[in-house]
Amino acid sequence: MTAEVSDLVAMAREGRPRAVARLISMVENGSPRLREITGLLCADRPHRARIIGLTGSPGVGKSTSTGMLVHAFRKRDMRVGVLAVDPSSPFTGGALLGDRVRMQDHATDPDVFIRSMASRGHLGGLSWATPQALRVLEAAGCEVILVETVGVGQAEVDIASMADTTVVLLAPGMGDGIQAAKAGILEIADVFVVNKADREGAQATVRELRNMIALVERPWKPPIVQTVAYRGEGGEEVVDALGDHLAHLEASGELVRRRHARARDEIEAIALTTLRSRFAHLHGDRRLDALATRVLDAGLDPYTAADELLAAAG
């Protein structure tokens, strides 16, 4: 017999991995009990986790860097959650790469929870279920949650609205330096990490980043940290930079503003999803066809037609 949702939430709060995994699966699959799950998770929130996003082009070493940061946070005795958002399988809809394979060093640590999630076609580098999955990990007592995005390049900016701190990873020889002056993913960084810093061209990448940062007036100047993630070099320095940024957020009031904006965006997304579901049955409906005919033939403008459709849908 399957456990009741309330039992699952209670077990997740105790940090039981199976309950956490089950809840995230229910969230990801759009369970009919999603509203109940969210209500229970929000009823008692003893703390709010730090949410750190890691993004960058494919091949810069996001998964290896995530594993390095997990190790660095665990050395500071912090419980860590990881959401690794992967491309979707075109056949099953599941996570295609499975970043957990690259983080096996932490697989047996009871204070580390790692979950791969499928993007399922959602643009912006995240899964639509990410906010609710974050809430599950937070309820499980994770003090830090690392969100590793798909890795789709400059368009992958959704993480900036989801995280307290956004880390943008670059690597020498991958064209990121040339892109540094352009609008896009590099503008969302709170911390820059130049990974694979043992390779030729690393210092050139750092110089170009410094030049870019100098051109922009911002209250927070993103630090640049060099790492060699596969050897675990630079992890402590990245965690220190993340701590400095958190202190800046708290002192400036920006942390509260970012979290408020995140809650607002989540509410809006849920409301829009609900509206879309209400209108789904109208596709092909004769009322919609009649309105389309009036727009084409009778001089009705599409805004007025949309108002009539809204009124009809209640």
Phi, psi and chi 1 to 4 in degrees:
 res  aa     phi    psi   chi1   chi2   chi3   chi4
   1 MET       -  132.0 -179.0  179.3  -66.6      -
   2 THR   -70.9  144.9   57.9      -      -      -
   3 ALA   -69.6  147.6      -      -      -      -
   4 GLU   -65.9  155.1  -70.1  -66.0  -37.6      -
   5 VAL   -57.8  -40.9  166.1      -      -      -
   6 SER   -62.3  -37.2   58.1      -      -      -
   7 ASP   -67.3  -41.0  -66.0  -26.1      -      -
   8 LEU   -62.2  -43.8  -76.9  172.3      -      -
   9 VAL   -64.2  -42.0  171.3      -      -      -
  10 ALA   -62.0  -42.2      -      -      -      -
  11 MET   -68.6  -35.7  -71.3 -173.7  -73.4      -
  12 ALA   -64.0  -38.7      -      -      -      -
  13 ARG   -64.3  -24.0  -68.8 -167.5 -173.4  -79.0
  14 GLU   -84.1   -1.2  -64.7  171.6    0.5      -
  15 GLY    81.5   22.5      -      -      -      -
  16 ARG   -78.9  118.0  -61.9 -168.3 -169.5 -176.9
  17 PRO   -57.0  -40.7  -24.1   34.1      -      -
  18 ARG   -64.3  -39.3  -72.3 -171.4  178.8 -177.8
  19 ALA   -66.6  -41.2      -      -      -      -
  20 VAL   -61.7  -46.5  174.6      -      -      -
  21 ALA   -62.2  -41.6      -      -      -      -
  22 ARG   -64.4  -43.2  178.0   75.0 -175.4  -77.7
  23 LEU   -64.1  -42.4  -75.7  172.4      -      -
  24 ILE   -64.3  -37.8  -68.4  179.2      -      -
  25 SER   -62.7  -42.0  -67.2      -      -      -
  26 MET   -63.7  -40.8  -67.3  173.5   74.5      -
  27 VAL   -63.4  -47.3  164.2      -      -      -
  28 GLU   -65.3  -32.7 -165.0  172.1   11.3      -
  29 ASN   -90.4    5.1  -66.7  -32.2      -      -
  30 GLY    64.3   47.5      -      -      -      -
  31 SER   -54.3  144.1  167.3      -      -      -
  32 PRO   -59.9  -17.0  -21.7   32.4      -      -
  33 ARG   -98.9   16.7  -53.9 -170.1   71.9  176.0
  34 LEU   -59.6  -41.5 -178.4   56.4      -      -
  35 ARG   -61.1  -42.0 -179.5 -174.3  -69.6  -91.2
  36 GLU   -65.7  -42.2 -177.7 -177.3   -4.2      -
  37 ILE   -59.4  -48.9  -68.0  169.2      -      -
  38 THR   -63.1  -40.3  -55.9      -      -      -
  39 GLY   -60.5  -42.6      -      -      -      -
  40 LEU   -68.8  -39.1  -71.1  168.6      -      -
  41 LEU   -66.1  -34.3  -69.5  172.1      -      -
  42 CYS   -85.2  -13.7  -69.3      -      -      -
  43 ALA   -65.2  -33.1      -      -      -      -
  44 ASP  -144.5  101.4  178.7   23.6      -      -
  45 ARG  -115.0   94.1  -58.0  179.7   73.1  178.2
  46 PRO   -66.1  -24.8   24.2  -33.5      -      -
  47 HIS  -155.8  166.3   76.5  -77.1      -      -
  48 ARG  -117.0  127.5  -66.2 -173.5 -176.8  -85.7
  49 ALA   -74.8  153.3      -      -      -      -
  50 ARG   -77.3  128.8  -71.2  172.4   59.3 -171.3
  51 ILE  -109.2  119.7  -60.3  174.1      -      -
  52 ILE  -118.7  121.4  -62.3  168.6      -      -
  53 GLY   -96.2  139.2      -      -      -      -
  54 LEU  -121.9  123.6  -68.4   95.2      -      -
  55 THR  -141.1  168.9 -171.5      -      -      -
  56 GLY   154.4  169.6      -      -      -      -
  57 SER   -65.9  154.9  -59.3      -      -      -
  58 PRO   -56.6  137.0  -24.3   34.5      -      -
  59 GLY    95.6   -2.8      -      -      -      -
  60 VAL   -81.6  -10.2  -63.1      -      -      -
  61 GLY    97.6   38.6      -      -      -      -
  62 LYS   -64.2  -46.5  -69.8 -169.2  -62.8  -61.5
  63 SER   -65.5  -42.2  -64.6      -      -      -
  64 THR   -64.7  -39.7  -51.6      -      -      -
  65 SER   -67.1  -38.2  -63.3      -      -      -
  66 THR   -61.0  -45.2  -60.3      -      -      -
  67 GLY   -60.3  -39.2      -      -      -      -
  68 MET   -63.0  -40.7  176.3 -175.5   68.8      -
  69 LEU   -70.2  -36.7  -70.6  179.0      -      -
  70 VAL   -57.6  -45.7  170.8      -      -      -
  71 HIS   -60.8  -43.1 -178.8   70.5      -      -
  72 ALA   -66.5  -40.7      -      -      -      -
  73 PHE   -69.6  -36.6  -82.3  117.5      -      -
  74 ARG   -66.5  -31.5  -72.3  -63.3  -63.5  129.1
  75 LYS   -63.0  -24.0  -75.6  176.5   65.3  176.6
  76 ARG   -95.6   13.5  -57.1 -175.1 -174.5 -157.3
  77 ASP    62.3   42.4 -159.5   29.6      -      -
  78 MET  -110.4  139.3  -59.2  178.9   76.5      -
  79 ARG   -78.5  132.2  174.7  173.4  -82.3 -168.6
  80 VAL  -123.9  136.5 -177.0      -      -      -
  81 GLY  -114.5  147.4      -      -      -      -
  82 VAL  -130.9  127.2  176.7      -      -      -
  83 LEU  -112.6  111.8  -72.9 -179.4      -      -
  84 ALA  -104.7  106.9      -      -      -      -
  85 VAL   -88.2  120.0 -176.2      -      -      -
  86 ASP  -111.2  161.2  -76.9  -26.7      -      -
  87 PRO   -60.1  155.2  -19.3   30.6      -      -
  88 SER   -88.3  146.3  -59.7      -      -      -
  89 SER   -67.2  132.2  164.4      -      -      -
  90 PRO   -70.2  -11.0   24.9  -32.7      -      -
  91 PHE  -100.6  -45.6  -57.3  104.5      -      -
  92 THR  -105.1  -18.7   66.3      -      -      -
  93 GLY    81.9   -1.3      -      -      -      -
  94 GLY   -83.0  175.2      -      -      -      -
  95 ALA   -66.0  130.0      -      -      -      -
  96 LEU   -83.3  -39.3 -170.5   60.0      -      -
  97 LEU   -93.9  -37.0  -63.0  178.9      -      -
  98 GLY    66.7   73.6      -      -      -      -
  99 ASP   -62.9  -15.2  -79.1  -38.5      -      -
 100 ARG   -61.0  -26.0  -74.9  173.7  -68.8 -178.5
 101 VAL   -60.0  -32.7  173.5      -      -      -
 102 ARG   -90.7    5.7  -69.3 -179.4  -74.4 -110.1
 103 MET  -127.8   32.5  -59.9 -179.0 -156.6      -
 104 GLN   -65.6  -18.6  -73.7  -56.3  -58.3      -
 105 ASP   -59.3  -24.7  -69.9  -12.0      -      -
 106 HIS  -106.7    5.2  -49.9  -72.4      -      -
 107 ALA   -62.8  -30.0      -      -      -      -
 108 THR   -99.7    3.6   59.3      -      -      -
 109 ASP   -82.3  117.8 -172.1  -23.0      -      -
 110 PRO   -68.2  -13.7   25.0  -33.8      -      -
 111 ASP  -101.3   16.7  -71.7  -47.2      -      -
 112 VAL  -129.8  126.5  176.4      -      -      -
 113 PHE  -120.2  121.2 -171.8   91.9      -      -
 114 ILE  -118.3  128.8  -59.9  171.0      -      -
 115 ARG  -136.5  127.1  174.0   67.0  177.0 -118.8
 116 SER   -88.2  135.9  -68.9      -      -      -
 117 MET  -126.8  143.9  -64.9  179.3   65.3      -
 118 ALA   -85.8  139.0      -      -      -      -
 119 SER   -69.6  -27.5   61.7      -      -      -
 120 ARG    51.0   42.3  -57.8 -165.6  179.9 -172.0
 121 GLY    82.1   -2.9      -      -      -      -
 122 HIS   -71.4  126.9 -175.3   80.7      -      -
 123 LEU   -79.8  162.2  -60.3  178.9      -      -
 124 GLY    96.2    1.5      -      -      -      -
 125 GLY    90.0   -0.2      -      -      -      -
 126 LEU  -122.9  171.5  -63.9  176.8      -      -
 127 SER   -96.1  149.0  163.7      -      -      -
 128 TRP   -62.2  -24.5   72.4  -88.0      -      -
 129 ALA   -87.4    1.4      -      -      -      -
 130 THR   -55.5  -46.0  -59.2      -      -      -
 131 PRO   -58.3  -42.1  -24.1   34.5      -      -
 132 GLN   -71.2  -36.1  -56.6  -61.0  -21.1      -
 133 ALA   -64.0  -38.5      -      -      -      -
 134 LEU   -60.4  -39.6  -70.3  171.2      -      -
 135 ARG   -65.9  -36.1 -167.1  168.9  -80.3  117.2
 136 VAL   -64.2  -46.7  173.1      -      -      -
 137 LEU   -64.8  -36.0  -69.6  176.6      -      -
 138 GLU   -63.6  -42.5 -171.3  176.9   63.9      -
 139 ALA   -63.7  -29.5      -      -      -      -
 140 ALA   -77.3    1.3      -      -      -      -
 141 GLY    93.0   11.9      -      -      -      -
 142 CYS   -67.3  128.0  -68.3      -      -      -
 143 GLU   -86.5  -29.1  -62.3  163.9   89.7      -
 144 VAL  -131.4  133.2  175.9      -      -      -
 145 ILE  -122.3  121.1  -57.0  173.5      -      -
 146 LEU   -97.2  125.7  -55.2  174.0      -      -
 147 VAL  -111.9  110.4 -177.1      -      -      -
 148 GLU   -97.4  119.9  178.8 -165.5  -29.1      -
 149 THR   -83.2  172.1   65.8      -      -      -
 150 VAL   -58.0  -46.4  170.2      -      -      -
 151 GLY    97.9   70.3      -      -      -      -
 152 VAL  -118.2   10.4  -66.7      -      -      -
 153 GLY    95.7 -149.2      -      -      -      -
 154 GLN   -67.4  -21.3  -75.9 -170.0  -35.7      -
 155 ALA   -80.2   -6.6      -      -      -      -
 156 GLU   -86.3   78.9 -170.0  175.0  -31.6      -
 157 VAL  -117.8   -1.8  -64.2      -      -      -
 158 ASP   -58.5  -30.8  -84.5    6.1      -      -
 159 ILE   -60.7  -28.5 -171.7   60.0      -      -
 160 ALA   -63.3  -30.3      -      -      -      -
 161 SER   -88.5   -8.6   62.2      -      -      -
 162 MET  -100.3  -28.1 -168.7   74.9   65.9      -
 163 ALA  -104.7  155.8      -      -      -      -
 164 ASP   -73.8  -39.0  -61.2  -36.9      -      -
 165 THR  -133.6  132.5  -59.7      -      -      -
 166 THR  -110.0  124.4  -59.0      -      -      -
 167 VAL  -103.3  123.2  177.7      -      -      -
 168 VAL  -104.8  121.6  172.6      -      -      -
 169 LEU   -97.5  139.8  -71.8   99.1      -      -
 170 LEU  -132.1  164.5  -55.7   94.5      -      -
 171 ALA  -143.1  145.4      -      -      -      -
 172 PRO   -65.0  146.9   21.7  -31.4      -      -
 173 GLY    80.1   11.4      -      -      -      -
 174 MET  -114.8   10.6  -61.7 -168.3   65.6      -
 175 GLY    87.7   -5.4      -      -      -      -
 176 ASP   -64.9  -33.4  -69.6  -62.1      -      -
 177 GLY   -61.7  -40.5      -      -      -      -
 178 ILE   -65.1  -33.0  -62.1  173.2      -      -
 179 GLN   -79.9   -6.6  -57.4  -62.5  -31.9      -
 180 ALA   -59.8  -30.1      -      -      -      -
 181 ALA   -85.6   -4.0      -      -      -      -
 182 LYS   -94.0  156.8  -66.7 -174.1  176.9 -179.8
 183 ALA   -70.4  153.5      -      -      -      -
 184 GLY   136.1 -141.5      -      -      -      -
 185 ILE   -62.6  -32.0 -167.4  171.2      -      -
 186 LEU   -69.2  -20.2  -66.5  177.7      -      -
 187 GLU   -77.5  -13.6  -66.9 -175.4  -11.3      -
 188 ILE   -92.3   -1.8   68.6  172.8      -      -
 189 ALA   -71.8  134.8      -      -      -      -
 190 ASP   -98.2  -27.2  -63.4  -52.4      -      -
 191 VAL  -140.3  131.5  175.1      -      -      -
 192 PHE   -98.2  137.0  -75.0  110.0      -      -
 193 VAL  -123.8  119.3  170.4      -      -      -
 194 VAL   -95.5   99.9  177.7      -      -      -
 195 ASN   -85.0  167.8 -170.4   31.8      -      -
 196 LYS    57.6   41.1  -54.7 -179.8 -177.9 -179.8
 197 ALA   -69.8   -5.6      -      -      -      -
 198 ASP   -84.1   -1.7   53.5  -18.9      -      -
 199 ARG   -90.7  156.4  -69.6 -172.8  177.6 -178.4
 200 GLU   -64.1  137.6 -176.7  178.8   -5.4      -
 201 GLY    98.5   -4.1      -      -      -      -
 202 ALA   -62.6  -44.1      -      -      -      -
 203 GLN   -66.9  -32.6  -65.9  -52.7  -47.7      -
 204 ALA   -65.6  -39.5      -      -      -      -
 205 THR   -63.5  -42.2  -59.0      -      -      -
 206 VAL   -62.2  -43.7  170.9      -      -      -
 207 ARG   -61.6  -43.6  -77.5 -164.7  -58.4  -88.5
 208 GLU   -66.0  -36.9  -68.8 -172.8   16.2      -
 209 LEU   -64.4  -43.8  -78.6  172.7      -      -
 210 ARG   -60.3  -40.6  -75.5  176.0  178.9  157.8
 211 ASN   -63.5  -41.2  -69.8  -22.5      -      -
 212 MET   -64.8  -45.2 -176.8 -162.7   73.1      -
 213 ILE   -62.1  -36.6  -67.2  168.9      -      -
 214 ALA   -66.6  -23.4      -      -      -      -
 215 LEU   -82.2  -13.9  -67.0  173.7      -      -
 216 VAL  -113.6  129.8 -179.6      -      -      -
 217 GLU   -85.6  112.0  -74.7  -64.1  -34.3      -
 218 ARG  -137.7  146.7  -66.2  174.7   59.8  179.3
 219 PRO   -61.5  -29.6  -19.8   30.4      -      -
 220 TRP  -117.6  121.7  168.9 -100.6      -      -
 221 LYS   -91.9  112.4  -66.4  -69.9 -174.4 -178.8
 222 PRO   -60.5  125.7  -21.2   32.8      -      -
 223 PRO   -72.6  158.8   26.9  -33.1      -      -
 224 ILE  -116.7  120.8  -56.1  168.3      -      -
 225 VAL  -116.5  132.4 -176.4      -      -      -
 226 GLN   -97.0  135.5  -61.2 -178.4   59.6      -
 227 THR  -137.0  159.3   65.1      -      -      -
 228 VAL  -128.1   85.8 -176.6      -      -      -
 229 ALA   -62.5  -37.0      -      -      -      -
 230 TYR   -67.4  -18.6   77.5   93.7      -      -
 231 ARG  -101.3    0.2  -66.7 -155.9  -61.9 -110.2
 232 GLY    75.7   16.3      -      -      -      -
 233 GLU   -88.8  126.2  -63.1  176.1    6.9      -
 234 GLY   101.1   -4.5      -      -      -      -
 235 GLY   -61.7  -43.8      -      -      -      -
 236 GLU   -63.4  -38.2  -68.1  -67.2  -30.0      -
 237 GLU   -66.0  -37.6  -71.0   78.4    2.7      -
 238 VAL   -65.2  -44.1  176.3      -      -      -
 239 VAL   -62.3  -38.3  171.0      -      -      -
 240 ASP   -62.5  -43.1  -72.4  -19.4      -      -
 241 ALA   -63.9  -38.8      -      -      -      -
 242 LEU   -64.0  -38.4  -66.3  170.9      -      -
 243 GLY   -64.3  -40.6      -      -      -      -
 244 ASP   -62.4  -40.6  -69.3  -18.2      -      -
 245 HIS   -68.0  -39.2 -176.7 -112.0      -      -
 246 LEU   -60.1  -43.1  177.5   63.8      -      -
 247 ALA   -61.5  -39.7      -      -      -      -
 248 HIS   -63.3  -43.8  163.3   75.6      -      -
 249 LEU   -61.0  -43.8  -67.7  176.4      -      -
 250 GLU   -67.7  -41.9  -68.5  174.3  -25.8      -
 251 ALA   -69.2  -34.2      -      -      -      -
 252 SER   -89.2  -11.2   63.9      -      -      -
 253 GLY    83.6    0.8      -      -      -      -
 254 GLU   -67.8  -29.5  179.7   68.4    8.2      -
 255 LEU   -62.6  -45.7 -176.6   63.1      -      -
 256 VAL   -63.3  -41.5  172.6      -      -      -
 257 ARG   -63.2  -43.8 -168.6 -158.8   67.2   78.1
 258 ARG   -64.5  -42.5  -71.1 -170.8  179.8 -165.6
 259 ARG   -69.9  -34.8  -69.3  179.7  173.3  178.8
 260 HIS   -63.8  -45.2 -177.3  -87.6      -      -
 261 ALA   -62.2  -36.8      -      -      -      -
 262 ARG   -64.4  -44.0 -168.4  155.9   71.7 -135.7
 263 ALA   -64.6  -40.6      -      -      -      -
 264 ARG   -61.7  -44.8 -176.6 -169.7   61.2 -155.8
 265 ASP   -63.5  -38.0  -69.2  -15.3      -      -
 266 GLU   -66.2  -43.7 -175.9 -180.0    3.9      -
 267 ILE   -60.7  -44.6  -65.6  166.7      -      -
 268 GLU   -62.0  -42.6 -177.8 -179.6   31.5      -
 269 ALA   -63.3  -41.4      -      -      -      -
 270 ILE   -65.2  -42.3  -68.6  170.5      -      -
 271 ALA   -62.6  -43.2      -      -      -      -
 272 LEU   -66.4  -38.0  -70.8  173.1      -      -
 273 THR   -63.2  -41.3  -61.1      -      -      -
 274 THR   -63.5  -42.0  -57.2      -      -      -
 275 LEU   -62.6  -42.6  -78.5  174.1      -      -
 276 ARG   -61.8  -39.4  -71.3 -169.4 -170.1  100.1
 277 SER   -65.5  -33.8   67.5      -      -      -
 278 ARG   -68.3  -30.8  -70.8 -179.8 -177.1  175.1
 279 PHE   -92.5   -7.6  -76.5  101.6      -      -
 280 ALA   -58.5  -37.5      -      -      -      -
 281 HIS   -73.3  -12.2   70.1  -76.9      -      -
 282 LEU   -82.3  -12.6  -69.2  176.4      -      -
 283 HIS   -63.6  117.7 -174.3   69.3      -      -
 284 GLY    87.2   -4.3      -      -      -      -
 285 ASP   -66.9  146.0 -172.9  -78.5      -      -
 286 ARG   -65.7  -26.1   61.7  170.1  177.2 -106.6
 287 ARG   -65.0  -40.7  -72.5  174.3  -65.0  178.8
 288 LEU   -67.1  -39.8 -174.0   56.1      -      -
 289 ASP   -63.2  -39.6  -71.8  -23.9      -      -
 290 ALA   -65.3  -40.7      -      -      -      -
 291 LEU   -64.9  -40.5  -73.3  168.7      -      -
 292 ALA   -61.9  -39.3      -      -      -      -
 293 THR   -64.6  -40.8  -60.1      -      -      -
 294 ARG   -67.0  -35.3  -71.0  170.8   60.8 -166.5
 295 VAL   -65.1  -40.5  168.2      -      -      -
 296 LEU   -75.6  -39.7  -73.5  173.7      -      -
 297 ASP  -112.2  -25.7  -59.4  -26.3      -      -
 298 ALA  -111.4    9.5      -      -      -      -
 299 GLY    79.6    9.5      -      -      -      -
 300 LEU   -73.8  132.7  179.7   69.2      -      -
 301 ASP   -83.8  152.0   70.2   89.7      -      -
 302 PRO   -64.9  -27.0   19.7  -31.1      -      -
 303 TYR   -67.8  -43.4  -75.9   93.3      -      -
 304 THR   -65.0  -38.1  -57.7      -      -      -
 305 ALA   -62.6  -40.9      -      -      -      -
 306 ALA   -65.4  -37.4      -      -      -      -
 307 ASP   -60.8  -41.6  -70.6  -21.2      -      -
 308 GLU   -65.6  -38.8  -69.8 -171.2   25.3      -
 309 LEU   -65.7  -41.9 -169.7   62.7      -      -
 310 LEU   -61.1  -43.2  -73.6  167.0      -      -
 311 ALA   -63.1  -38.7      -      -      -      -
 312 ALA   -68.4  -32.4      -      -      -      -
 313 ALA   -81.1  -11.7      -      -      -      -
 314 GLY    79.8      -      -      -      -      -
